[in-house]
Amino acid sequence: MSETPTSKQALILWCLLGRSGSALQSVIVPKIERADREALITAHLLEAHKQGRSLRLTVTDKGWNWAGAHLRDPLPPSLRVLQDWLELLHAHLEANAATLAEFIGPMRAEPKSVPASKAKVPAKSRSKDPPNSKAARKPKSASGPAPARIRERIEAAYLALTGGERATAVRLSALRAHLADVERETLDAGLAAILRGDPNARLSQFSDPKSLDAVEREAAYAPAGEPFHILWIQS
């Protein structure tokens, strides 16, 4: 294909970017035709990796750059609503000197539903600390470490676990144990950034899910219920 995707191929990219840049092909609507997928891969706008019985499609850095520069490209009349929203997004990013990646942010896991029977917590069990205790008054941290710092911590832990070797599989269970001082939410944000399109790192799954024990399942990073158990850093 040329460097310019067709309107149908552009729609595939917008669908994926709406899911933070990565999703299983089976969940994307409308259905993705093989010819369009392969054309995007050939143009280096998209990557595809086998995941279970489906393919995980991930927008590349080049794909993100293309999208950020083509928010106002014309779309078919049937997609006028999407085009109007993309033009509004372009104006917002331009006014705030922001990028599309900054606006979309890292991939987030879907919230788990809470059974109605457990939704309400008795008042007495909500906190064991008196209202005026130090624990009750202690403010929560406004923000965690910067994304770049988390990426550095992840890579340092990876190299420590591999003895300085790269392109070697490291289980997330081992990574979490090594970074026990990092809150799970913070570490997951770093893993989300890698999954979104880190050129030097990637997440993968065990080829045989039956080999997973409880420890590996607990340590998995599972955005939208799709678990990853292994980290690779190439360079």
Contacts in CASP RR format, 6 or more apart in sequence:
PFRMAT RR
TARGET T0000
AUTHOR 0000-0000-0000
METHOD contacts of the structure
MODEL  1
MSETPTSKQALILWCLLGRSGSALQSVIVPKIERADREALITAHLLEAHK
QGRSLRLTVTDKGWNWAGAHLRDPLPPSLRVLQDWLELLHAHLEANAATL
AEFIGPMRAEPKSVPASKAKVPAKSRSKDPPNSKAARKPKSASGPAPARI
RERIEAAYLALTGGERATAVRLSALRAHLADVERETLDAGLAAILRGDPN
ARLSQFSDPKSLDAVEREAAYAPAGEPFHILWIQS
1 9 0 8 1.000
1 39 0 8 1.000
1 40 0 8 1.000
1 42 0 8 1.000
1 43 0 8 1.000
2 43 0 8 1.000
3 43 0 8 1.000
5 12 0 8 1.000
5 13 0 8 1.000
5 39 0 8 1.000
5 40 0 8 1.000
5 43 0 8 1.000
5 45 0 8 1.000
5 66 0 8 1.000
6 36 0 8 1.000
6 39 0 8 1.000
7 74 0 8 1.000
7 75 0 8 1.000
7 76 0 8 1.000
7 79 0 8 1.000
8 36 0 8 1.000
9 36 0 8 1.000
9 39 0 8 1.000
9 40 0 8 1.000
10 70 0 8 1.000
10 73 0 8 1.000
10 75 0 8 1.000
11 30 0 8 1.000
11 75 0 8 1.000
11 79 0 8 1.000
11 82 0 8 1.000
12 28 0 8 1.000
12 32 0 8 1.000
12 36 0 8 1.000
12 37 0 8 1.000
12 40 0 8 1.000
12 46 0 8 1.000
12 57 0 8 1.000
13 40 0 8 1.000
13 45 0 8 1.000
13 46 0 8 1.000
13 59 0 8 1.000
13 63 0 8 1.000
13 66 0 8 1.000
13 67 0 8 1.000
14 67 0 8 1.000
14 82 0 8 1.000
14 86 0 8 1.000
15 23 0 8 1.000
15 28 0 8 1.000
15 29 0 8 1.000
16 22 0 8 1.000
16 23 0 8 1.000
16 28 0 8 1.000
16 46 0 8 1.000
16 57 0 8 1.000
16 58 0 8 1.000
16 59 0 8 1.000
17 59 0 8 1.000
17 64 0 8 1.000
17 67 0 8 1.000
17 100 0 8 1.000
17 104 0 8 1.000
18 104 0 8 1.000
19 27 0 8 1.000
19 107 0 8 1.000
19 224 0 8 1.000
20 104 0 8 1.000
20 105 0 8 1.000
20 106 0 8 1.000
20 107 0 8 1.000
20 108 0 8 1.000
20 192 0 8 1.000
20 196 0 8 1.000
21 58 0 8 1.000
21 59 0 8 1.000
21 64 0 8 1.000
21 104 0 8 1.000
21 107 0 8 1.000
21 196 0 8 1.000
21 197 0 8 1.000
22 56 0 8 1.000
22 57 0 8 1.000
22 58 0 8 1.000
22 59 0 8 1.000
22 107 0 8 1.000
22 195 0 8 1.000
22 196 0 8 1.000
22 197 0 8 1.000
23 56 0 8 1.000
23 57 0 8 1.000
23 224 0 8 1.000
24 51 0 8 1.000
24 54 0 8 1.000
24 55 0 8 1.000
24 56 0 8 1.000
24 57 0 8 1.000
24 226 0 8 1.000
25 32 0 8 1.000
25 37 0 8 1.000
25 48 0 8 1.000
25 54 0 8 1.000
25 55 0 8 1.000
25 56 0 8 1.000
25 57 0 8 1.000
26 53 0 8 1.000
26 54 0 8 1.000
28 57 0 8 1.000
32 57 0 8 1.000
37 46 0 8 1.000
37 48 0 8 1.000
37 55 0 8 1.000
37 57 0 8 1.000
40 46 0 8 1.000
41 47 0 8 1.000
41 48 0 8 1.000
43 62 0 8 1.000
44 60 0 8 1.000
44 62 0 8 1.000
44 63 0 8 1.000
45 59 0 8 1.000
45 60 0 8 1.000
45 62 0 8 1.000
45 63 0 8 1.000
45 66 0 8 1.000
46 57 0 8 1.000
46 58 0 8 1.000
46 59 0 8 1.000
46 60 0 8 1.000
46 63 0 8 1.000
47 57 0 8 1.000
47 58 0 8 1.000
47 60 0 8 1.000
48 55 0 8 1.000
48 56 0 8 1.000
48 57 0 8 1.000
48 58 0 8 1.000
49 55 0 8 1.000
49 56 0 8 1.000
49 58 0 8 1.000
49 204 0 8 1.000
50 56 0 8 1.000
51 205 0 8 1.000
51 226 0 8 1.000
52 205 0 8 1.000
56 226 0 8 1.000
58 195 0 8 1.000
58 196 0 8 1.000
58 197 0 8 1.000
59 67 0 8 1.000
59 197 0 8 1.000
60 197 0 8 1.000
61 197 0 8 1.000
61 199 0 8 1.000
64 100 0 8 1.000
64 101 0 8 1.000
67 100 0 8 1.000
68 93 0 8 1.000
68 99 0 8 1.000
68 100 0 8 1.000
71 86 0 8 1.000
71 87 0 8 1.000
71 89 0 8 1.000
71 90 0 8 1.000
71 93 0 8 1.000
71 100 0 8 1.000
72 86 0 8 1.000
72 87 0 8 1.000
72 90 0 8 1.000
74 83 0 8 1.000
75 82 0 8 1.000
75 83 0 8 1.000
75 86 0 8 1.000
89 100 0 8 1.000
89 103 0 8 1.000
92 98 0 8 1.000
92 103 0 8 1.000
93 99 0 8 1.000
93 100 0 8 1.000
93 103 0 8 1.000
105 196 0 8 1.000
106 147 0 8 1.000
106 189 0 8 1.000
106 190 0 8 1.000
106 192 0 8 1.000
106 193 0 8 1.000
106 196 0 8 1.000
107 192 0 8 1.000
107 195 0 8 1.000
107 196 0 8 1.000
107 223 0 8 1.000
108 192 0 8 1.000
108 223 0 8 1.000
109 188 0 8 1.000
109 222 0 8 1.000
109 223 0 8 1.000
109 224 0 8 1.000
109 225 0 8 1.000
110 223 0 8 1.000
110 224 0 8 1.000
110 225 0 8 1.000
127 136 0 8 1.000
129 135 0 8 1.000
129 136 0 8 1.000
130 136 0 8 1.000
144 186 0 8 1.000
145 153 0 8 1.000
145 186 0 8 1.000
147 189 0 8 1.000
147 190 0 8 1.000
147 193 0 8 1.000
150 182 0 8 1.000
150 186 0 8 1.000
150 187 0 8 1.000
150 189 0 8 1.000
150 190 0 8 1.000
150 193 0 8 1.000
151 190 0 8 1.000
151 193 0 8 1.000
151 194 0 8 1.000
151 198 0 8 1.000
153 179 0 8 1.000
153 182 0 8 1.000
154 175 0 8 1.000
154 179 0 8 1.000
154 187 0 8 1.000
154 190 0 8 1.000
154 191 0 8 1.000
154 194 0 8 1.000
154 201 0 8 1.000
154 231 0 8 1.000
155 201 0 8 1.000
155 233 0 8 1.000
157 175 0 8 1.000
157 178 0 8 1.000
157 179 0 8 1.000
158 170 0 8 1.000
158 175 0 8 1.000
158 231 0 8 1.000
158 233 0 8 1.000
159 165 0 8 1.000
159 166 0 8 1.000
159 233 0 8 1.000
160 178 0 8 1.000
161 170 0 8 1.000
161 174 0 8 1.000
161 175 0 8 1.000
161 178 0 8 1.000
162 168 0 8 1.000
162 170 0 8 1.000
166 233 0 8 1.000
166 234 0 8 1.000
166 235 0 8 1.000
167 232 0 8 1.000
167 233 0 8 1.000
167 234 0 8 1.000
168 232 0 8 1.000
169 204 0 8 1.000
169 230 0 8 1.000
169 231 0 8 1.000
169 232 0 8 1.000
170 230 0 8 1.000
170 231 0 8 1.000
170 232 0 8 1.000
171 216 0 8 1.000
171 219 0 8 1.000
171 229 0 8 1.000
171 230 0 8 1.000
171 231 0 8 1.000
172 191 0 8 1.000
172 216 0 8 1.000
172 219 0 8 1.000
172 220 0 8 1.000
172 221 0 8 1.000
172 228 0 8 1.000
172 229 0 8 1.000
172 230 0 8 1.000
172 231 0 8 1.000
173 215 0 8 1.000
173 216 0 8 1.000
173 218 0 8 1.000
173 219 0 8 1.000
173 229 0 8 1.000
175 187 0 8 1.000
175 219 0 8 1.000
175 231 0 8 1.000
176 184 0 8 1.000
176 187 0 8 1.000
176 219 0 8 1.000
179 187 0 8 1.000
188 221 0 8 1.000
191 203 0 8 1.000
191 221 0 8 1.000
191 228 0 8 1.000
191 231 0 8 1.000
192 221 0 8 1.000
192 223 0 8 1.000
194 201 0 8 1.000
194 202 0 8 1.000
194 203 0 8 1.000
194 231 0 8 1.000
195 202 0 8 1.000
195 203 0 8 1.000
195 221 0 8 1.000
195 223 0 8 1.000
195 228 0 8 1.000
200 233 0 8 1.000
200 234 0 8 1.000
200 235 0 8 1.000
201 231 0 8 1.000
201 232 0 8 1.000
201 233 0 8 1.000
201 234 0 8 1.000
202 231 0 8 1.000
202 232 0 8 1.000
202 234 0 8 1.000
203 221 0 8 1.000
203 228 0 8 1.000
203 230 0 8 1.000
203 231 0 8 1.000
203 232 0 8 1.000
204 228 0 8 1.000
204 229 0 8 1.000
204 230 0 8 1.000
204 232 0 8 1.000
205 227 0 8 1.000
205 228 0 8 1.000
205 229 0 8 1.000
205 230 0 8 1.000
206 212 0 8 1.000
206 216 0 8 1.000
206 229 0 8 1.000
206 230 0 8 1.000
212 229 0 8 1.000
216 229 0 8 1.000
217 227 0 8 1.000
219 229 0 8 1.000
220 227 0 8 1.000
220 228 0 8 1.000
220 229 0 8 1.000
221 227 0 8 1.000
221 228 0 8 1.000
222 228 0 8 1.000
END
